[in-house]
């Protein structure tokens, strides 16, 4: 989802790097991309295993939450 948005956001920023000048569609595109980047960072920062080498409970919840947010974003677009 993030990779699919990169070309349009890159073109938008290359054309004008002032967010205040973007129209509603441009602002929405940047906002959605920032949301996706934030989700990626949250998932990547989550521990995969606990100190005993078992899957960390936190990771399962983080991945589930991220999946729910991605599904919501798909229906919003």
Secondary structure, DSSP 8 states (H G I E B T S, - for coil): -HHHHHHHHHHHHHH---GGG--HHHHHHHHHHHHHHHHHHHHHHS-SB-TTSSB-HHHHHHHHHHHHHHHHHHHH-
